[in-house]
Amino acid sequence: MDLESILNAIQPFIIMFAALFAAFLTAVWVSVIIWTFRDIRARSRDVFAQILATLMVLLFFPLFPFPPSTFRLLPWALSSISLSAKRQSLI
């Protein structure tokens, strides 16, 4: 088997994987937009702020995703929230 026949054999799998990956990223993007809209609607009654925040996520989230440092801080933040809740339940 030469390289060209191998590439022709795996081409449909590569295309399928790329399509599934694009669909996953699109679903994440749409869910972040919906979450942002619902969150800003709960925090503010200003319609302009709601539209502006949603548009900012719509335009800029694909360009600037969360930095990896955010994911490194997540366990620390969750543990501090848990400790704070335990302290308040003891009072």
Secondary structure as UniProt FT lines:
FT   HELIX           3..43
FT   HELIX           47..60
FT   TURN            61..63
FT   HELIX           68..90
//
